[in-house]
Amino acid sequence: MIVREGDFANEKVLALLQEHLAGMHANSPPGSVYALQPSGLQSQAVSFYAVWDRDELMAIGALKEIDIATGEIKSMRTAHAHLRRGAAAFLLDHLITIARVRGYKRLSLETGSGAALNLPWRSIAGMALKMAVNSATTSRARSTSFFISSYD
């Protein structure tokens, strides 16, 4: 697996983004979707990434700078063919590393609620907590707090 900057001209990337947006709209109450459109992911405040295994797109995700000390994980989605192969954990680790390099003190993730989002939410929350604990035991000077919330 390798992480690369997301290429908005790549049809596979755009298709997974559209799948992400459609899934969020299908599984969230009206007016409660805060997923970024491709144009929003191209903002200067957002760094967008894709995980690849050779020519296979495995996952996408972004890191949005809220302010100098705060980042937010956005638009994480794993391609259906690559579920439970570690792509989300690989990407999340990459995003957390970037947040630490940037000096963020807080990293947030908001997600919807409901049956379709429970497993992904729990998986990401668990990965983030494990990574934070592992990092805290090895390097207290570079700690980043995680704020993970669910909304209705």
C-alpha positions in Angstrom: 0.0 0.0 0.0 1.1 3.5 -0.7 -0.5 6.9 0.1 -0.5 9.5 -2.7 -2.0 12.9 -3.0 -5.6 12.5 -4.3 -5.9 13.1 -8.0 -9.2 14.8 -8.9 -8.7 14.0 -12.5 -8.6 10.2 -11.8 -11.9 8.5 -12.5 -11.4 5.9 -9.8 -10.9 8.7 -7.2 -13.9 10.6 -8.4 -16.1 7.5 -8.4 -15.1 6.7 -4.8 -15.8 10.3 -3.8 -19.3 10.1 -5.3 -19.9 6.7 -3.6 -18.9 8.4 -0.3 -21.2 11.3 -0.8 -24.1 9.1 -1.9 -23.6 6.9 1.1 -23.6 9.8 3.5 -26.8 11.3 2.0 -28.5 7.9 2.0 -27.7 7.2 5.7 -28.0 10.7 7.2 -31.0 12.8 8.1 -31.8 15.6 5.5 -29.5 18.6 6.1 -27.1 16.6 8.3 -24.4 15.8 5.7 -21.2 17.7 6.2 -19.1 15.7 3.7 -17.1 17.8 1.3 -17.8 17.9 -2.4 -14.8 17.5 -4.6 -14.6 21.3 -4.9 -14.4 21.6 -1.1 -11.6 19.0 -1.0 -9.6 21.2 -3.4 -9.5 24.0 -0.9 -6.1 25.3 0.3 -7.1 24.3 3.8 -7.6 20.6 2.8 -5.0 17.9 2.0 -6.6 15.0 0.2 -5.1 11.6 -0.1 -5.6 8.2 -1.7 -4.3 4.8 -0.7 -3.3 2.6 -3.7 -2.2 -1.0 -4.1 -0.5 -0.9 -7.5 -3.3 0.4 -9.8 -6.2 -0.4 -7.4 -7.7 2.5 -5.4 -8.2 1.2 -1.8 -9.3 4.3 0.2 -9.5 8.0 0.3 -9.5 10.6 3.1 -8.6 14.2 3.8 -7.2 16.4 6.5 -8.7 19.8 6.9 -7.0 22.6 8.8 -9.6 24.3 11.0 -7.0 26.6 12.7 -3.3 26.5 13.5 -3.8 24.0 16.3 -6.8 22.0 15.0 -7.4 19.6 12.2 -10.4 17.5 11.1 -10.5 14.2 9.3 -12.8 14.4 6.3 -14.2 12.1 3.6 -12.7 8.8 4.7 -14.0 6.0 2.5 -12.7 2.5 1.7 -13.5 1.0 -1.6 -15.9 -2.0 -1.1 -13.5 -4.4 -2.8 -10.8 -3.5 -0.2 -12.8 -3.5 3.1 -11.0 -5.1 6.0 -7.7 -5.1 4.3 -6.1 -2.4 6.5 -6.4 0.5 4.1 -8.4 2.7 6.5 -6.0 2.1 9.3 -3.1 2.8 6.9 -4.6 6.1 5.8 -5.7 7.1 9.3 -2.1 6.6 10.5 -0.9 8.8 7.6 -3.4 11.6 8.5 -2.5 11.5 12.2 1.2 11.7 11.3 0.6 14.7 9.2 -1.5 16.3 12.0 1.4 15.8 14.4 4.0 17.2 11.9 1.8 20.3 11.5 1.6 20.7 15.3 -2.1 20.2 15.7 -3.1 19.8 19.3 -6.6 18.6 18.4 -7.7 16.3 15.7 -11.5 15.8 15.2 -13.7 13.5 13.3 -17.4 13.9 13.0 -19.6 11.2 11.6 -23.3 10.5 11.3 -25.2 8.0 13.3 -27.3 5.0 12.4 -26.8 1.4 11.6 -24.8 2.0 8.3 -22.3 4.2 10.1 -21.9 2.4 13.4 -19.2 -0.1 12.3 -17.1 2.5 10.4 -17.4 5.0 13.3 -16.4 2.4 15.9 -13.5 1.2 13.8 -12.1 4.6 13.2 -12.6 5.6 16.8 -10.9 2.5 18.0 -7.9 3.0 15.6 -7.5 6.6 16.5 -7.6 5.8 20.2 -5.1 2.9 19.8 -2.7 5.2 17.8 -3.0 7.9 20.3 -2.3 5.6 23.2 0.7 4.0 21.4 2.0 7.4 20.5 1.6 8.8 24.0 3.6 5.9 25.5 6.5 6.5 23.0 6.5 10.3 22.6 4.6 12.4 25.1 6.0 15.6 23.6 4.1 15.1 20.4 0.7 14.3 21.8 -2.5 15.2 19.9 -5.9 14.9 21.4 -8.7 13.3 19.5 -12.2 14.6 19.5 -14.5 12.0 17.9 -18.2 12.8 17.8 -21.3 11.5 16.3 -24.3 13.7 15.4 -27.9 12.9 14.5 
